[in-house]
Amino acid sequence: MRLYEFEAKKLFRRYKIPVLEGVIIDRNSLNELEKVTYPVVVKAQTFLGGRGKAGFIQFASDKKEANKAICSILGKSHGPFVIEKVLVEKRIDIEKEVYIAATIDRLEHKPLFMLSKRGGMEIEAITKHDPEELLKYYFNPDDIMPGFKARIMAADLGFTGNGLGLVAGIIFETYRLFQGFDCKLVEINPLALGKDKNIYALDAKVDLDEDAMFRHPELKEMGITARHEVGELTQREQTAKAAGIPYVDLDGNIGVFPGGAGFGIAAIDLITHYQGKPANFMDSGGAPTQEKLRAMLGLLIDNPKVKTIFGARFGGISRCDDWAKALVQYVKENKPKKPMIMRMAGNMEKQGRKILEQAKRDYPELFKDIKVYAVDTPIEDVIKETIRIEKELDTE
């Protein structure tokens, strides 16, 4: 569970990792600007990276500029999320920036501490173009980082004298935080040496293990409670959750209306493999009701990004005729314009096909862009056709 920057910095303060003083501001608390010392940095509070490139980190030399920057950020969308808060912090002059992070290496099954002398950059770019710039240090799961190891790591970053001791302390406490709160990631990028010779964690990323949060009641006291895996739910995700539908928004334009969760994941992989872009994950298995099936279709039809819909029903507990009834009723009531390319096979398939064939005879115009293949058509071909139609629509 990713934390906002201001929440992560609450944890940093708990471990005496130095951060700049700042205030959190939303549309109802602009008066908080009276508390800050200028010049300042105004930073959107969002779970996605790339804030600077998107214009969501701005600088201000006085209250007027700060107010203008805040108003230009609040209410804007960053990816699927609407920015509702900003963090306003004092701006400092920087002499040096480095990168530090504690995480888990899923291949080695060990905690991993990473360092780079090139802070402030996207770590993905560093590892891709200059992998030797990323220093890695492995620990056993129950290891406590020795103080001397933290000093060696600080020296590896190029710090000497008083700066070495300060950075070593931050490295040591970062790993303590990582262990102490069962984190998946604790990242400081950049960790900066100011021209005042002090060290500051200018940014903070913390990803908690939601399943371990019950062990840390102090998080609730700090206002940090369990929520969506990567942050806030989008509006469609909220609607789906209220209806009991497992659903996650993605960035593509092909709606995915599969059977169970396993095939939902496989469908996303196949669409991506054939150069398509899935718009969502969805699980419509487990014998959902007619009402729920129609709601699932509605999530896709109402998504303005979705151009075409790929669907598949492998009838088992979830019968093909129930799926066909829901599809027909939804189309009759809502008259969607988006093509649907689907495949149906399994339990009660014959009855389901009769329902669809009758609907095509009764409402040919409504069903002209809806195809439902049988088991003798490979699922790969159904997906390829869906992608082809989407690309044709995209060029119109």
C-alpha positions in Angstrom: 0.0 0.0 0.0 1.7 3.2 -1.2 1.7 6.2 1.1 1.5 9.8 0.1 4.8 11.7 0.5 3.5 13.6 3.5 2.5 10.3 5.2 5.8 8.7 4.5 7.6 11.7 6.0 5.6 11.2 9.2 7.3 7.9 9.4 10.6 9.5 8.6 10.3 11.9 11.5 9.5 9.0 13.8 12.9 7.5 12.9 14.6 10.9 13.0 15.3 10.9 9.2 15.6 14.6 8.5 12.9 16.2 6.4 12.0 19.8 5.7 9.2 21.4 7.6 6.1 21.7 5.5 2.3 22.1 5.5 -0.4 20.1 3.8 -2.9 22.3 1.9 -6.2 21.6 0.1 -8.9 23.9 -1.2 -10.2 24.5 2.3 -6.9 25.3 4.0 -5.1 27.9 1.9 -4.6 29.9 5.1 -1.9 27.4 6.0 0.4 29.4 3.7 0.8 31.9 6.5 2.9 29.3 8.3 5.6 28.7 5.6 9.0 30.3 5.0 9.7 31.4 1.5 10.9 30.4 -1.1 9.0 27.1 -1.2 8.4 24.0 -3.3 4.7 23.1 -4.0 4.4 19.3 -4.6 1.2 17.5 -5.6 0.4 14.6 -3.4 -0.1 11.6 -5.7 0.9 8.0 -5.9 2.4 8.2 -9.4 5.9 9.2 -10.3 6.8 11.8 -12.9 5.3 14.7 -11.0 8.0 17.2 -12.1 7.6 16.3 -15.8 3.8 16.6 -15.5 4.1 20.1 -14.0 3.0 19.0 -10.5 6.1 20.3 -8.7 6.4 24.1 -8.8 8.4 26.7 -7.1 7.3 29.9 -5.5 9.2 32.9 -4.0 6.2 34.4 -2.1 2.7 33.8 -1.0 1.1 35.1 -4.2 3.1 32.7 -6.4 2.5 29.8 -4.0 -1.2 30.4 -4.1 -1.2 30.5 -7.9 0.8 27.3 -8.1 -1.5 25.5 -5.6 -4.6 26.5 -7.6 -3.0 25.3 -10.8 -2.4 21.9 -9.4 -5.4 21.1 -7.2 -8.2 19.3 -9.0 -6.0 18.2 -11.9 -5.6 14.5 -12.8 -2.3 12.7 -12.6 -3.0 9.4 -14.4 -6.3 8.1 -13.0 -6.1 10.1 -9.8 -7.3 13.6 -9.0 -4.9 15.7 -7.0 -6.7 16.9 -3.8 -3.7 17.9 -1.6 -0.3 19.6 -2.0 2.7 19.6 0.3 4.4 23.0 0.6 8.0 22.9 1.9 10.8 25.3 2.2 13.1 25.4 -0.8 16.8 24.8 -0.2 20.0 25.2 -2.3 21.4 21.8 -3.1 25.0 20.9 -3.4 24.7 17.1 -4.0 21.9 14.5 -4.5 22.0 10.8 -4.0 19.5 7.9 -4.1 18.9 5.4 -1.3 16.2 2.7 -1.0 15.4 -0.5 0.9 13.2 -3.1 -0.7 12.8 -6.8 -1.3 14.6 -8.7 -4.1 11.8 -11.2 -5.2 14.3 -13.4 -7.0 16.9 -13.6 -4.2 14.2 -13.7 -1.5 16.2 -11.2 0.5 16.0 -7.6 1.7 18.0 -5.4 -0.6 19.5 -1.9 0.1 20.3 0.1 -3.0 22.4 3.3 -3.5 23.3 5.6 -6.3 25.4 8.7 -6.5 22.9 9.9 -9.1 20.0 11.0 -7.1 17.0 12.9 -8.5 16.7 10.7 -11.6 14.2 7.9 -12.3 15.9 4.8 -10.9 14.6 2.8 -13.9 16.6 5.0 -16.2 19.7 4.4 -14.1 19.4 0.7 -14.0 18.6 0.5 -17.8 21.4 2.8 -19.1 24.1 2.7 -16.4 23.5 -0.4 -14.2 26.9 -0.1 -12.7 25.7 3.2 -11.1 23.4 1.2 -8.8 25.1 -0.3 -5.8 23.4 -3.3 -4.1 23.7 -4.7 -0.6 21.9 -7.8 0.5 20.8 -8.8 4.0 19.2 -11.8 5.5 15.6 -11.3 6.5 16.3 -11.1 10.3 19.6 -9.2 10.0 20.0 -5.9 11.8 22.2 -3.5 9.7 25.5 -3.0 11.6 26.5 0.6 12.2 29.9 0.0 10.4 28.1 -1.3 7.3 26.0 1.9 7.2 29.3 3.9 7.3 30.8 1.8 4.5 27.7 2.4 2.4 27.8 6.2 3.1 31.5 6.2 2.0 30.5 4.3 -1.2 28.2 7.3 -2.0 31.2 9.6 -1.8 30.6 11.2 1.6 33.4 12.0 4.0 33.8 13.7 7.4 30.7 15.0 9.1 28.6 14.2 6.0 29.6 10.6 6.2 28.3 10.2 9.7 25.0 12.0 8.9 24.3 9.9 5.8 25.3 6.7 7.6 22.8 7.5 10.3 20.1 8.0 7.7 20.9 4.7 5.9 20.8 2.9 9.3 17.4 4.4 10.2 16.0 3.9 6.8 16.6 0.2 7.1 15.2 0.2 10.7 12.0 1.8 9.3 11.9 -0.8 6.5 12.1 -3.6 9.0 10.1 -2.0 11.7 6.9 -1.3 9.7 7.1 -4.4 7.4 7.6 -2.3 4.4 7.9 -3.4 0.8 9.8 -0.3 -0.1 11.4 2.7 1.6 12.9 5.1 -1.0 14.6 8.5 -0.6 15.1 10.2 -4.0 16.8 12.5 -3.6 18.7 12.5 -0.4 20.3 15.9 -0.6 23.3 17.7 0.9 22.3 21.3 1.2 24.7 24.2 0.8 24.1 24.7 4.5 25.9 21.3 4.9 22.8 19.6 6.3 21.3 16.4 4.9 17.6 16.2 3.9 15.3 13.6 2.6 13.6 15.8 -0.1 11.2 13.1 -1.3 9.8 10.0 0.4 8.2 6.9 -0.9 7.0 4.1 1.4 5.1 1.1 0.3 3.6 -0.9 3.3 2.5 -4.5 3.3 -1.2 -4.1 3.9 -1.4 -7.7 5.3 1.0 -6.7 8.1 -0.7 -3.5 9.1 -2.6 -5.2 11.9 0.8 -5.4 13.7 1.2 -1.7 13.7 -1.8 0.1 15.4 0.3 3.2 15.7 -0.2 3.7 11.9 -3.9 4.3 12.6 -3.0 6.8 15.3 -1.1 8.7 12.6 -4.1 8.7 10.2 -2.7 5.9 8.0 -5.3 3.2 7.3 -5.6 0.3 4.8 -6.8 1.3 1.4 -6.4 0.3 -2.3 -3.1 -1.5 -3.1 -1.6 1.4 -5.1 -3.5 4.2 -3.6 -6.9 5.7 -4.1 -9.6 3.9 -6.1 -10.7 5.5 -9.4 -14.4 6.4 -9.7 -15.0 3.2 -11.7 -13.2 1.1 -9.2 -15.3 2.6 -6.4 -18.5 1.8 -8.4 -17.3 -1.7 -9.0 -16.3 -2.2 -5.3 -19.7 -1.1 -4.2 -21.3 -3.6 -6.5 -19.0 -6.4 -5.3 -17.2 -6.6 -8.7 -13.4 -7.3 -8.7 -12.2 -4.6 -11.1 -9.0 -2.6 -11.7 -8.6 0.3 -14.2 -5.6 0.0 -16.6 -4.4 2.5 -19.2 -5.6 0.9 -22.4 -8.6 1.0 -24.7 -9.7 -2.6 -25.0 -12.3 -3.5 -22.4 -11.9 -7.0 -20.9 -15.0 -8.9 -19.9 -13.7 -12.4 -19.1 -14.8 -15.3 -17.0 -12.8 -16.0 -13.8 -9.9 -14.1 -12.4 -7.3 -16.4 -13.9 -8.6 -16.0 -17.4 -8.9 -12.3 -16.8 -5.1 -12.1 -16.1 -4.4 -14.4 -19.1 -6.6 -12.1 -21.3 -4.6 -9.1 -20.3 -1.3 -10.9 -21.1 -2.6 -12.1 -24.5 -3.9 -8.6 -25.5 -0.6 -7.1 -24.6 1.3 -9.9 -26.4 -0.5 -9.1 -29.6 0.2 -5.3 -29.3 -3.2 -4.4 -27.8 -3.7 -2.3 -24.7 -6.1 -3.7 -22.1 -8.3 -1.1 -20.3 -9.0 -3.1 -17.2 -8.8 -6.3 -15.1 -12.2 -7.9 -14.2 -13.3 -11.1 -12.6 -16.8 -12.2 -13.7 -16.5 -15.8 -12.6 -18.3 -17.5 -9.7 -21.8 -17.5 -11.1 -22.5 -13.7 -10.9 -26.2 -12.6 -11.0 -27.8 -11.1 -14.1 -27.6 -7.7 -12.4 -23.9 -8.0 -11.7 -23.1 -9.1 -15.2 -24.9 -6.1 -16.7 -23.1 -3.8 -14.2 -19.8 -5.3 -15.4 -20.6 -4.5 -19.0 -21.7 -1.0 -18.0 -18.2 -0.4 -16.5 -16.7 -1.0 -19.9 -19.3 0.8 -22.0 -19.2 3.9 -19.8 -15.4 4.1 -19.9 -14.6 6.7 -22.5 -11.2 5.2 -23.2 -12.7 1.8 -24.3 -13.1 1.5 -28.0 -13.8 -2.3 -28.3 -14.7 -5.1 -25.8 -13.1 -8.5 -25.7 -15.2 -11.1 -23.8 -15.1 -14.8 -23.1 -17.4 -17.2 -21.2 -16.2 -20.7 -20.3 -19.4 -22.1 -18.9 -19.1 -24.0 -15.7 -20.7 -22.7 -12.5 -21.3 -19.6 -14.5 -23.7 -20.8 -17.2 -23.5 -19.6 -20.8 -27.3 -19.0 -21.0 -27.1 -16.7 -18.0 -24.3 -14.8 -19.6 -26.2 -14.5 -22.9 -29.3 -13.3 -21.2 -27.4 -10.5 -19.4 -25.7 -9.5 -22.6 -28.9 -9.3 -24.5 -30.8 -7.4 -21.9 -27.9 -4.9 -21.4 -27.8 -4.2 -25.2 -31.5 -3.9 -25.5 -31.7 -1.4 -22.6 -28.6 0.6 -23.3 -28.0 0.4 -27.1 -24.2 0.5 -26.8 -22.2 1.6 -29.9 -18.9 -0.2 -29.0 -18.1 -3.4 -30.9 -17.9 -6.6 -28.8 -15.9 -9.6 -29.9 -16.4 -12.6 -27.7 -16.3 -16.3 -27.4 -18.6 -18.6 -25.5 -18.2 -22.3 -24.7 -19.2 -24.8 -22.0 -22.2 -25.4 -19.7 -25.5 -24.4 -21.4 -23.8 -23.1 -24.5 -26.5 -24.4 -26.9 -29.2 -22.5 -24.9 -27.0 -19.4 -24.8 -26.5 -19.4 -28.5 -30.3 -19.7 -29.1 -30.8 -16.6 -27.0 -28.1 -14.6 -28.9 -29.4 -15.8 -32.3 -33.0 -14.8 -31.5 -31.8 -11.4 -30.3 -29.9 -10.9 -33.6 -33.1 -11.7 -35.5 -35.2 -9.4 -33.4 -32.8 -6.5 -33.1 -30.3 -6.8 -36.1 -29.2 -3.1 -35.9 -28.4 -3.4 -32.1 -26.4 -6.6 -32.5 -24.6 -6.0 -35.8 -21.3 -5.2 -34.1 -21.5 -8.0 -31.6 -19.8 -11.3 -32.5 -19.8 -14.4 -30.3 -17.5 -17.2 -31.5 -17.6 -20.9 -30.5 -14.9 -23.1 -29.1 -13.6 -24.0 -32.5 -12.2 -20.5 -32.9 -9.0 -20.1 -31.0 -9.1 -17.5 -28.3 -6.0 -15.9 -29.8 -7.9 -15.3 -33.0 -10.7 -13.6 -31.1 -8.2 -11.3 -29.4 -6.5 -10.5 -32.6 -9.8 -9.5 -34.2 -10.6 -7.3 -31.3 -7.3 -5.5 -31.5 -7.7 -5.1 -35.3 -11.1 -3.5 -34.9 -9.8 -1.2 -32.2 -7.0 0.0 -34.4 -9.4 0.6 -37.3 -11.6 2.7 -35.0 -8.5 4.5 -33.7 -7.5 5.7 -37.2 -11.0 7.0 -38.1 
